[in-house]
Amino acid sequence: QVQLVESGGGLVQPGGSLRLSCAASGNIFSIYTMGWYRQAPGKQRELVASISSGGSTNYADSVKGRFTISRDNAKNTVYLQMNSLKPEDTAVYYCRLGFVAWGQGTQVTVSS
C-alpha cells in the first residue's frame, strides 16, 4: 500500500509563501500523475494543481501565476510552491497519487 506523507503547512500572513511537500512510499511513484487538492471548511474538495508522469502541469484558475507544482521522481516527492498567498487559500491541502491514494492533509492558514 502506498503512503503519502505531507508536510510544510502552517500559518502565514497574506502575501507570504509556503512550500508543501508530499513524499510517497513505494516504487511506482514515477508512473502516476500527482495532484494537490484543497478543502476549506464547508466547501467541496477542489483540484489545485497536477503534474503528469511526463511533467505536464495544470492549475486551477484561482492559483495560476502564484503556485507551482513540481516533482522529483528520484525522491518520490511532489511539491507545491505557494506564493502571494491570500486568505482564501486557507484550507487543508491534500496530495494524491493518481486515483489510488490520498495523503493525510496539511493545514494552510493565511491570516494577518
Secondary structure, 3 states (H helix, E strand, C coil): CCCEEEECCEEECCCCCEEEEEEECCCCHHHCCEEEEEECCCCCCEEEEEECCCCCEEECCCCCCCEEEEEEHHHCEEEEEECCCCHHHCEEEEEEECCCEECCCEEEEECC
